[in-house]
Amino acid sequence: MTSTQQWIDQGLTTVAGTYGRYPLVAVRGEGCRLIDNDGKQYLDFLAGVAVNNLGHCHPAVVAAIREQAGTLIHCSNFYHIPTQIELSRLLCESSFGNRVFFCNSGAEANEAALKLARKWSGDKFGPQRHEIISATASFHGRTLATVSATGQEKVQAGFAPLLPGFKHVAFGDIEALRQAVGPNTCAVMLEPIQGEGGIRIPPPGYLKAVRELCNDHQLLLILDEIQTGLGRTGTLFAYQQEDIEPDVMTLAKALGGGVPIGAMVARDPYSDVLGSGTHGSTFGGNPLATAAAIAAFNELNNPELLHQCRATGTFFMAQLEQLKGRHPLILGVRGRGLMIGVELGCEGAPIVNKALERGLLINCTAGNVLRFVPPLIVSHAEISQLIDILDSIFSEHNAGVTTA
Ligand SMILES: *Cc1c(COP(=O)(O)O)cnc(C)c1O
């Protein structure tokens, strides 16, 4: 059997070094647990970065993949694909959307949205009107167009020249957005809650004001729900808690129950902008991915599960607030549903490392924000376990700081 160290050494040699990886060799998953090469179990509050909303290897998703794998794994988008048609219907019936373009990742879904915005505006108003406004601290993906949309220097560094036609404004600041809109603006792209930016929730009414601004200036409103969508914030989509509808919404992460798939949902009349020959993807919406996604969607689009997510999130946040009372190192707790961030008065990385040693998987975004995006089925007992582990880590950390 290959040892854990052998896997790590080999991986560091032949796999591209694009990620700083923890010394964990993942081999199996069950519900809220990830199991490593030595059989050690970890409590998984990262869930593949907000992908495994149903937990690992949900039986309905596993059964759908098995069944579809023995029937038809892939065929070209030159033909009609029943599972793709069915998934598009489910997404449209449960949202504002009229048509869905399928792809394989979040970045690709955002690429499709950016292309749609430019094509729509170019056709209607001429090629000058192509500017897209997004937010600072946003994250929209790693392709060149989505890196250009992403408002983070560390994501853009080294890849100049980026695509022209992108502007960034402070997230949550409607006046800044109003001032950035010009005659060449065609669209606004935002996350309803910023994920990679550190679980940043905009002030109440912000998205509604953005919607009105977009209406007034004939701008497309594109919501990147790649992280917030599919039940994560306690409703199927996060925009449903904002009393608005976007024109375009992008999805990926949890959509396929762990199988790679992305989607761009658009409403009429924009849904017809990308006509035959304008855009495409070999794998986009293939039978295997869409069969998995139908199974995942039917589990996630369940009022009981969404209610459970909201209730569990409330319990989780209350526990974290109590933890904050005991540890001044915690500066703030924020979140919606089971998308929760804890802002620290120190770097988060050492805390994440100590958590890993104790069998708890979490991560840190924006340098000092611990991010919790567990499966929506996480139990109160599992949350209490996490709280106990963090409690002891923070106690040690404080002791270490005072004796140093
Ligand atoms: C993860 C993420 C993306 C990128 O998705 P990939 O599948 O990694 O390309 C884009 N936007 C948001 C909000 C995300 O959280």
The ligand as an SDF file (V2000), in Angstrom:
LIG
                    3D

 15 15  0  0  0  0  0  0  0  0999 V2000
  -15.6960   29.1160   -6.3970 C   0  0  0  0  0  0  0  0  0  0  0  0
  -16.2190   30.3430   -6.9850 C   0  0  0  0  0  0  0  0  0  0  0  0
  -16.0200   30.6470   -8.3480 C   0  0  0  0  0  0  0  0  0  0  0  0
  -15.1490   29.8110   -9.2580 C   0  0  0  0  0  0  0  0  0  0  0  0
  -15.6430   28.5220   -9.4510 O   0  0  0  0  0  0  0  0  0  0  0  0
  -14.6880   27.4140  -10.1240 P   0  0  0  0  0  0  0  0  0  0  0  0
  -15.5850   26.2170  -10.2510 O   0  0  0  0  0  0  0  0  0  0  0  0
  -13.5350   27.2030   -9.1940 O   0  0  0  0  0  0  0  0  0  0  0  0
  -14.2470   27.9410  -11.4280 O   0  0  0  0  0  0  0  0  0  0  0  0
  -16.6070   31.7950   -8.8500 C   0  0  0  0  0  0  0  0  0  0  0  0
  -17.3550   32.5980   -8.0730 N   0  0  0  0  0  0  0  0  0  0  0  0
  -17.5780   32.3280   -6.7650 C   0  0  0  0  0  0  0  0  0  0  0  0
  -18.4430   33.2380   -5.9630 C   0  0  0  0  0  0  0  0  0  0  0  0
  -17.0010   31.2020   -6.1800 C   0  0  0  0  0  0  0  0  0  0  0  0
  -17.1930   30.9670   -4.8810 O   0  0  0  0  0  0  0  0  0  0  0  0
  1  2  1  0
  2  3  1  0
  2 14  2  0
  3  4  1  0
  3 10  2  0
  4  5  1  0
  5  6  1  0
  6  7  2  0
  6  8  1  0
  6  9  1  0
 10 11  1  0
 11 12  2  0
 12 13  1  0
 12 14  1  0
 14 15  1  0
M  END
$$$$
